[in-house]
Amino acid sequence: MAEWSWVIYTVLEVLIATACCIGNALVVCAVCVGIRGSLREPTFCFLISLAAADFLVGVAAVPLAVLLDGWASLTPDLCLLLSCVVLVLTQASVLSLLAIAVDRYLRLHTPLRYKDLATQTRTWLAVAVCWALSCLLGFTPLFGWHNYTTQVAGATNKSSSSSISTPCTFLSVISLPFMVYFNFLGCVLAPLLVMILLYARIFWSLQGRLQDSAPQARALLLRERRLARSLALVLLLFAVCWIPLHSMNCMLLFHGPEAVTQGTLYAGILLSHANSAVNPVVYAYRIPKIQQAYSQIWRHFLMGLGCCHGDERIQRACSTGNRPNHTEMCGSGGKTTP
């Protein structure tokens, strides 16, 4: 890749990482602080898990993607370990999405037993299981399914190969068969298909119930459908952002390095990372409880700046959680400019 292209790629990665960290930190804060009783609702617990994974994408996965582009000389063991961290975070996102889909399905189809099944203890245990499985699946290459032969060509024995420092790249230590057959088909595509079936069953059931429901029950079902649509949108965006990169891995495996240009591969990597920055925007626009929590955070932010003491319009905005316009913002002692 030309030097200017790499600069553009790096700048975009920095912007995506920043958006991931700020957006998902805000989501966790909104859910934990702004929504009363949210930690007792399984869906929001799993949303916290997903937001945590997306936050870690900005903190770890994006910097590692730039580092693991041949810019650092590392031993194969360390290179492999860092590469696996990226796989762990991706798998955590997939399993969190799957847990959300299962939770909505159980809530709709087992309403009488749902509260007994989805207790707070069991919910957080499910979150812990998701992350434990993510680590197990993501660190699988450490147990032998790797590309050491490519990374240390010419080494005569294992002890000498593990001490050699060479430019570290993701595909120099992670094998393409692993990425295609195990990671994509087994750990990403299979859960995606299960989630599609679950949401299809959810929407089919909701549509049938809406036609035969009383007005009070109809309002509840409409709220349930809105939330299901929002969560299905998160799933759709994940698929749209990640499947292109996995498709490129398939092309590299079956047709060789010439099948995908380096620029196209970088575009796929950027798209996959952008998914973690987009999710907080979806939550803000599609989930009313998170919208309200964002408004509360904005109100407290204004009050913390001392902007809610000198002008009646600003006080009104602070009390309602609405964002004041530019002329209402305090620039000198909390008063509007003339």
VEXDREN-2710 file (C-alpha; in Angstrom, 1 decimal):
% VEXDREN-2710
k/r/px/py/pz
1/MET/0.0/0.0/0.0
2/ALA/1.3/3.5/-0.9
3/GLU/2.5/5.6/2.0
4/TRP/-0.3/8.2/1.7
5/SER/-2.9/5.4/1.6
6/TRP/-1.5/3.9/4.8
7/VAL/-1.7/7.4/6.4
8/ILE/-5.4/7.7/5.5
9/TYR/-6.1/4.2/6.8
10/THR/-4.4/5.0/10.1
11/VAL/-6.2/8.3/10.5
12/LEU/-9.5/6.5/9.9
13/GLU/-8.7/3.8/12.4
14/VAL/-7.9/6.5/15.0
15/LEU/-11.2/8.2/14.4
16/ILE/-13.1/4.9/14.6
17/ALA/-11.3/3.9/17.8
18/THR/-12.1/7.3/19.4
19/ALA/-15.8/6.9/18.4
20/CYS/-15.9/3.4/19.7
21/CYS/-14.5/4.4/23.1
22/ILE/-16.6/7.5/23.6
23/GLY/-19.8/6.1/22.2
24/ASN/-19.8/2.8/24.0
25/ALA/-18.6/4.3/27.3
26/LEU/-21.6/6.5/27.0
27/VAL/-23.9/3.5/26.4
28/VAL/-22.6/1.7/29.5
29/CYS/-23.0/4.9/31.6
30/ALA/-26.5/5.4/30.2
31/VAL/-27.6/1.9/30.9
32/CYS/-26.0/1.5/34.4
33/VAL/-26.8/5.0/35.7
34/GLY/-29.6/6.5/33.6
35/ILE/-32.0/3.6/33.3
36/ARG/-33.6/2.7/36.7
37/GLY/-33.5/-1.1/37.3
38/SER/-31.7/-1.7/34.0
39/LEU/-29.2/-4.2/35.6
40/ARG/-32.2/-6.4/36.5
41/GLU/-33.3/-6.5/32.8
42/PRO/-31.5/-9.3/30.9
43/THR/-31.6/-7.4/27.6
44/PHE/-29.8/-4.4/29.0
45/CYS/-27.3/-6.7/30.7
46/PHE/-26.4/-8.2/27.4
47/LEU/-26.3/-4.8/25.8
48/ILE/-23.7/-3.8/28.4
49/SER/-21.7/-6.9/27.4
50/LEU/-22.0/-5.9/23.7
51/ALA/-21.0/-2.3/24.4
52/ALA/-18.1/-3.5/26.5
53/ALA/-16.8/-5.6/23.6
54/ASP/-17.3/-2.7/21.2
55/PHE/-15.4/-0.4/23.7
56/LEU/-12.5/-2.9/23.8
57/VAL/-12.5/-2.9/20.0
58/GLY/-11.6/0.8/20.2
59/VAL/-9.1/0.3/23.1
60/ALA/-7.4/-2.9/21.8
61/ALA/-8.5/-4.3/18.5
62/VAL/-8.0/-1.1/16.4
63/PRO/-4.5/-0.3/17.8
64/LEU/-3.6/-4.0/17.3
65/ALA/-4.9/-3.9/13.7
66/VAL/-2.5/-1.1/13.0
67/LEU/0.4/-2.7/14.9
68/LEU/-0.1/-6.1/13.4
69/ASP/0.4/-4.7/9.9
70/GLY/4.1/-5.5/9.8
71/TRP/5.1/-2.4/11.8
72/ALA/6.3/-4.3/14.9
73/SER/8.9/-7.1/15.1
74/LEU/7.6/-9.6/17.6
75/THR/8.2/-13.3/18.4
76/PRO/5.7/-15.6/16.9
77/ASP/4.2/-16.5/20.3
78/LEU/3.6/-12.8/21.1
79/CYS/2.3/-12.0/17.6
80/LEU/-0.1/-14.9/17.8
81/LEU/-1.3/-13.9/21.3
82/LEU/-2.1/-10.4/20.2
83/SER/-3.8/-11.6/17.0
84/CYS/-6.1/-13.8/19.1
85/VAL/-7.2/-10.9/21.2
86/VAL/-9.0/-9.5/18.1
87/LEU/-10.7/-12.8/17.6
88/VAL/-11.9/-12.9/21.2
89/LEU/-13.5/-9.5/21.0
90/THR/-15.3/-10.4/17.7
91/GLN/-16.6/-13.6/19.3
92/ALA/-17.8/-11.7/22.4
93/SER/-19.9/-9.5/20.1
94/VAL/-21.4/-12.5/18.3
95/LEU/-22.3/-14.3/21.5
96/SER/-23.7/-11.2/23.1
97/LEU/-25.9/-10.7/20.0
98/LEU/-27.0/-14.3/20.3
99/ALA/-27.8/-14.0/24.0
100/ILE/-30.0/-10.9/23.2
101/ALA/-31.9/-12.8/20.5
102/VAL/-32.4/-15.8/22.8
103/ASP/-33.6/-13.5/25.6
104/ARG/-36.2/-11.7/23.4
105/TYR/-37.4/-15.1/22.1
106/LEU/-37.9/-16.5/25.7
107/ARG/-39.5/-13.3/26.8
108/LEU/-42.1/-13.6/24.1
109/HIS/-42.7/-17.3/24.0
110/THR/-42.4/-18.2/27.7
111/PRO/-43.9/-15.1/29.4
112/LEU/-45.1/-17.0/32.5
113/ARG/-41.8/-18.6/33.2
114/TYR/-39.6/-15.8/31.9
115/LYS/-39.1/-14.0/35.3
116/ASP/-38.2/-17.3/36.9
117/LEU/-35.8/-18.2/34.1
118/ALA/-34.1/-14.9/33.5
119/THR/-33.1/-13.9/37.1
120/GLN/-30.3/-11.4/37.6
121/THR/-27.9/-14.1/38.8
122/ARG/-28.6/-16.3/35.7
123/THR/-28.3/-13.3/33.4
124/TRP/-24.9/-12.3/34.6
125/LEU/-23.8/-15.9/34.6
126/ALA/-24.9/-16.1/30.9
127/VAL/-22.7/-13.0/30.3
128/ALA/-19.8/-14.6/32.0
129/VAL/-20.3/-17.8/29.9
130/CYS/-20.4/-15.7/26.7
131/TRP/-17.0/-14.1/27.5
132/ALA/-15.5/-17.5/28.7
133/LEU/-16.6/-19.1/25.4
134/SER/-15.2/-16.1/23.5
135/CYS/-11.8/-16.6/25.1
136/LEU/-11.9/-20.3/24.5
137/LEU/-12.8/-19.9/20.8
138/GLY/-10.7/-16.8/20.2
139/PHE/-7.6/-18.3/21.7
140/THR/-7.9/-21.6/19.8
141/PRO/-4.9/-20.9/17.5
142/LEU/-2.7/-20.9/20.6
143/PHE/-3.4/-24.6/20.9
144/GLY/-1.8/-25.4/17.5
145/TRP/-3.9/-24.1/14.6
146/HIS/-1.5/-21.4/13.5
147/ASN/1.0/-20.3/10.8
148/TYR/4.4/-20.5/12.5
149/THR/5.9/-22.0/9.4
150/THR/5.2/-18.8/7.5
151/GLN/6.3/-16.5/10.2
152/VAL/9.7/-18.2/10.8
153/ALA/10.6/-19.9/7.6
154/GLY/14.0/-21.4/7.8
155/ALA/14.0/-22.0/11.5
156/THR/15.4/-25.4/12.4
157/ASN/13.6/-26.2/15.6
158/LYS/10.8/-25.0/17.9
159/SER/13.0/-23.4/20.5
160/SER/14.8/-21.3/17.9
161/SER/11.6/-20.3/16.1
162/SER/9.9/-19.1/19.2
163/SER/12.7/-16.7/19.9
164/ILE/12.9/-15.1/16.4
165/SER/11.5/-11.6/16.1
166/THR/10.1/-10.8/12.7
167/PRO/7.6/-8.3/11.3
168/CYS/4.3/-9.4/12.7
169/THR/1.1/-9.5/10.6
170/PHE/-2.2/-11.1/11.4
171/LEU/-2.2/-13.6/8.5
172/SER/1.4/-14.6/9.1
173/VAL/0.4/-16.4/12.4
174/ILE/-3.4/-17.0/11.9
175/SER/-4.1/-19.6/9.2
176/LEU/-6.7/-18.9/6.6
177/PRO/-8.3/-22.4/7.0
178/PHE/-8.9/-21.5/10.6
179/MET/-10.4/-18.2/9.7
180/VAL/-12.7/-19.6/7.1
181/TYR/-13.7/-23.1/8.4
182/PHE/-13.6/-22.5/12.1
183/ASN/-14.0/-18.8/12.8
184/PHE/-16.3/-17.7/9.9
185/LEU/-18.4/-20.8/9.3
186/GLY/-18.5/-22.2/12.8
187/CYS/-18.3/-19.2/15.1
188/VAL/-19.8/-16.3/13.1
189/LEU/-22.1/-17.6/10.3
190/ALA/-23.7/-20.4/12.3
191/PRO/-24.8/-18.1/15.2
192/LEU/-25.9/-15.5/12.7
193/LEU/-28.2/-18.0/11.0
194/VAL/-29.6/-19.0/14.4
195/MET/-30.3/-15.4/15.3
196/ILE/-32.0/-14.8/11.9
197/LEU/-34.3/-17.7/12.6
198/LEU/-35.0/-16.5/16.2
199/TYR/-35.9/-12.9/15.0
200/ALA/-38.0/-14.3/12.1
201/ARG/-40.0/-16.4/14.7
202/ILE/-40.3/-13.4/17.0
203/PHE/-41.7/-11.1/14.3
204/TRP/-44.0/-13.8/13.0
205/SER/-45.4/-14.3/16.4
206/LEU/-45.7/-10.6/17.1
207/GLN/-47.6/-10.0/13.9
208/GLY/-50.1/-12.8/14.7
209/ARG/-50.7/-11.5/18.2
210/LEU/-51.1/-7.9/17.1
211/GLN/-54.0/-8.9/14.9
212/ASP/-56.0/-10.5/17.8
213/SER/-55.0/-8.4/20.7
214/ALA/-56.9/-6.0/22.9
215/PRO/-55.9/-2.3/22.9
216/GLN/-53.9/-2.5/26.1
217/ALA/-52.1/-5.6/25.1
218/ARG/-51.5/-4.1/21.6
219/ALA/-49.6/-1.2/23.0
220/LEU/-47.3/-3.6/24.9
221/LEU/-46.8/-5.7/21.8
222/LEU/-46.0/-2.6/19.7
223/ARG/-43.3/-1.6/22.2
224/GLU/-41.9/-5.2/22.1
225/ARG/-41.9/-5.1/18.3
226/ARG/-40.1/-1.7/18.2
227/LEU/-37.4/-3.0/20.5
228/ALA/-37.1/-6.3/18.5
229/ARG/-36.7/-4.2/15.3
230/SER/-34.0/-2.1/16.9
231/LEU/-32.0/-5.2/18.1
232/ALA/-32.5/-6.9/14.7
233/LEU/-31.0/-3.7/13.1
234/VAL/-27.9/-4.1/15.3
235/LEU/-27.6/-7.7/14.1
236/LEU/-28.1/-6.6/10.5
237/LEU/-25.4/-4.0/10.8
238/PHE/-23.0/-6.5/12.3
239/ALA/-23.6/-8.9/9.4
240/VAL/-23.2/-6.1/6.8
241/CYS/-19.9/-4.9/8.4
242/TRP/-18.3/-8.3/9.0
243/ILE/-19.3/-10.6/6.2
244/PRO/-17.3/-8.6/3.5
245/LEU/-14.1/-9.2/5.5
246/HIS/-14.8/-12.9/6.0
247/SER/-15.7/-13.2/2.3
248/MET/-12.3/-11.7/1.5
249/ASN/-10.7/-14.4/3.7
250/CYS/-12.5/-17.0/1.7
251/MET/-11.3/-15.6/-1.6
252/LEU/-7.7/-15.5/-0.2
253/LEU/-8.0/-19.1/0.8
254/PHE/-9.4/-20.5/-2.4
255/HIS/-7.9/-18.2/-5.0
256/GLY/-4.6/-17.0/-3.5
257/PRO/-3.2/-13.6/-2.5
258/GLU/-3.9/-12.0/-5.9
259/ALA/-7.7/-12.4/-5.4
260/VAL/-7.9/-9.5/-3.0
261/THR/-6.0/-6.3/-3.3
262/GLN/-4.4/-4.8/-0.1
263/GLY/-6.5/-1.7/-0.4
264/THR/-9.7/-3.8/-0.5
265/LEU/-8.6/-5.7/2.5
266/TYR/-8.0/-2.6/4.5
267/ALA/-11.4/-1.3/3.5
268/GLY/-12.9/-4.5/4.9
269/ILE/-11.0/-4.1/8.1
270/LEU/-12.2/-0.5/8.5
271/LEU/-15.8/-1.5/7.8
272/SER/-15.6/-4.3/10.5
273/HIS/-14.2/-1.9/13.1
274/ALA/-16.8/0.8/12.2
275/ASN/-19.5/-1.5/13.3
276/SER/-18.5/-1.0/16.9
277/ALA/-18.7/2.8/16.5
278/VAL/-22.2/2.6/14.8
279/ASN/-24.0/0.6/17.5
280/PRO/-24.2/3.5/20.1
281/VAL/-25.9/5.6/17.4
282/VAL/-28.5/2.9/16.8
283/TYR/-29.2/2.6/20.5
284/ALA/-29.7/6.4/20.8
285/TYR/-32.1/6.6/17.9
286/ARG/-34.0/3.4/18.3
287/ILE/-34.3/2.5/22.0
288/PRO/-36.5/4.9/24.0
289/LYS/-35.0/4.1/27.4
290/ILE/-31.5/4.8/26.2
291/GLN/-32.7/8.0/24.5
292/GLN/-34.1/9.1/27.9
293/ALA/-30.8/8.1/29.6
294/TYR/-28.8/10.1/27.1
295/SER/-31.0/13.2/27.8
296/GLN/-30.4/12.8/31.6
297/ILE/-26.6/12.6/31.0
298/TRP/-26.8/15.7/28.8
299/ARG/-28.8/17.5/31.5
300/HIS/-26.3/16.6/34.2
301/PHE/-23.5/17.6/31.9
302/LEU/-25.0/21.1/31.4
303/MET/-25.6/21.5/35.1
304/GLY/-22.0/20.4/35.9
305/LEU/-20.8/23.2/33.6
306/GLY/-22.9/25.7/35.5
307/CYS/-24.9/26.6/32.4
308/CYS/-28.3/26.2/34.0
309/HIS/-28.3/29.1/36.4
310/GLY/-28.6/32.4/34.5
311/ASP/-31.1/32.0/31.7
312/GLU/-34.7/30.8/31.9
313/ARG/-34.6/29.0/28.5
314/ILE/-31.5/27.1/29.5
315/GLN/-33.0/26.1/32.8
316/ARG/-36.0/24.9/30.9
317/ALA/-33.7/22.8/28.6
318/CYS/-31.9/21.4/31.6
319/SER/-35.1/20.4/33.4
320/THR/-36.5/18.7/30.4
321/GLY/-33.3/17.1/29.1
322/ASN/-33.6/18.9/25.7
323/ARG/-30.5/20.3/24.2
324/PRO/-30.6/24.1/23.9
325/ASN/-29.7/25.7/20.6
326/HIS/-26.5/27.5/19.9
327/THR/-27.8/31.0/21.0
328/GLU/-28.9/29.6/24.3
329/MET/-25.5/28.1/25.2
330/CYS/-23.7/29.9/28.0
331/GLY/-20.6/31.7/26.9
332/SER/-20.4/34.3/29.7
333/GLY/-21.8/33.6/33.0
334/GLY/-24.6/31.5/31.8
335/LYS/-26.3/34.4/29.9
336/THR/-27.2/34.3/26.2
337/THR/-25.3/36.6/23.9
338/PRO/-27.2/39.6/22.7
END
